[in-house]
Amino acid sequence: MSATPATGRAWHLVARPQGWPKPEDFALREAPVPTPREGQILVRNLCMSVDPYMRGRMNETKSYVPPFQLDRPMDGGAVGEVIASEAAGFAPGDHVLHDLGWREYAALDAARAVKVDAGAAPLSAYLGALGMPGMTAYAGLFEVASFKEGDAVFVSGAAGAVGSQVGQMARLKGASRVIGSAGSDDKVRRLVEEYGFNAAFNYKAGPVAEQLAEAAPEGIDVYFDNVGGEHLEAAIGALNVHGRVTLCGAIAQYNATEPTPGPRNLALAIGKRLRLQGMIVTDHGHLRQRFVEEVGGWIRSGELKYDETVVDGIENATDAFLGLLRGENTGKMIVNLGAK
């Protein structure tokens, strides 16, 4: 059990980014560590998550999740150790998953925390393969895209925290072919050699549509979109009749300062009877127990692999986030705040 310090550090958003975020848009500030009130716990964060969706929260626009407030601590997924409790069912030494990351210490209502077992999996896994990204992959593939055995699946951003899980889950459930795109030759090799994709390509090496046609000569049935832009247009061209698209992310345009054009070939969706559906992982909580049991089993058996890119120290959290937007991560980007 850790002692409670007098102060802790937290990252604040101090300016709304115009285009690509800059280090000057953030400030690491020290503040007194709060005392938990009745029904609350105080958590020392051991690792925290940085995720692409956080870029949207830096804009002052209405969305499915409120924007970050200026000059206030940002938030996001974190796993930590309870160091003080005023809530039944939680004791010092427990490990919990919660949503008050971007800080060293968090006081929160116990109802917002979920206990996790450090003996069953590394704590960081609850932010990745067994956390929000893994659940996004699971729900997006099996429920939103209505995946069925024999489908050919294409995943963009396939070396990231979500995409790498989507491809492996499709393979484990009997996909006829799994294709992925990534931003470096090293990542492409990893998709094929480590994750078991049938084919993969570096989207920076040539037009996506041409590389996808070569990788999937018989077309695709499911496209899991983490990128948008050129990838989405190429996938619409490659999809077979009654193809399904899960619109999960559009990182290619998150930092655009002007409106980005939509796919020029969207009319193909009519004749092909395509289904394009957006997804937010919080809509699929009813799948969580099934997800934990099935994916946890795959991880324990070694059938499903996951990677993490770990950056040490809260002082480097914004560097980790900016690196994520530049595609410097393989698998989940984690900031280690003191996890063993």
JONOR-V61045 format. One record per backbone hydrogen bond with DSSP energy under -1.0 kcal/mol. CO is the residue of the C=O (numbers start at 1). NH is the residue of the N-H. Records with the same first field share a line. If there is no record, write none. Layout:
CO = NH, NH
This chain:
6 = 33
8 = 31
9 = 104
10 = 29
11 = 74
12 = 27
13 = 71
22 = 25
23 = 26
25 = 14, 15
27 = 12
29 = 10
31 = 8
37 = 40
39 = 110
40 = 86
41 = 108
42 = 83, 84
43 = 106
44 = 81
46 = 337, 339
47 = 79
48 = 335
51 = 54
52 = 55
55 = 58
56 = 59
57 = 68
59 = 61
69 = 72
76 = 101
77 = 49
78 = 98
79 = 46, 47
80 = 96
81 = 44
82 = 93
84 = 42
86 = 39
87 = 90
91 = 94
94 = 82
95 = 116
96 = 80
97 = 114
98 = 78
102 = 11
104 = 45
106 = 43
108 = 41
109 = 112
110 = 113
114 = 97
117 = 121
122 = 125
123 = 126
124 = 127
125 = 128, 130
128 = 131, 134
131 = 135
132 = 136
133 = 137
134 = 138
135 = 139
136 = 140
137 = 141
138 = 142
139 = 143, 144
140 = 145
141 = 147
148 = 151
151 = 176
152 = 221, 222
153 = 179
154 = 224
155 = 181
157 = 160
159 = 331
160 = 164
162 = 166
163 = 167
164 = 168
165 = 169
166 = 170
167 = 171
168 = 172
169 = 173
170 = 175
171 = 174
174 = 150
177 = 153
178 = 198, 199
179 = 155
180 = 201
181 = 158
182 = 203
184 = 188
185 = 189
186 = 190
187 = 191
188 = 192
189 = 193
190 = 194, 195
191 = 197
199 = 180
201 = 182
202 = 205
207 = 211
208 = 212
209 = 213
210 = 214
211 = 215
212 = 216
216 = 219
220 = 240
221 = 244
222 = 154
223 = 246
224 = 156
225 = 248, 249
226 = 251
227 = 252
228 = 231
229 = 233
230 = 234
231 = 235
232 = 236
233 = 237
234 = 238
235 = 239
238 = 220
240 = 243
243 = 275
244 = 223
245 = 277
246 = 225, 248
247 = 279
250 = 253
253 = 256
263 = 266
265 = 268
266 = 269
267 = 270
268 = 272
269 = 274
270 = 273
272 = 242
275 = 245
277 = 247
280 = 283
281 = 284
284 = 287
285 = 288
287 = 291
288 = 292
289 = 293
290 = 294
291 = 295
292 = 296
293 = 297
294 = 298
295 = 299
296 = 300
297 = 301
298 = 303, 304
307 = 332
309 = 334
311 = 336
313 = 316
314 = 317
316 = 320
317 = 321
318 = 322
319 = 323
320 = 324
321 = 325
322 = 326
323 = 328
324 = 327
332 = 309
333 = 50
334 = 311
335 = 48
336 = 313
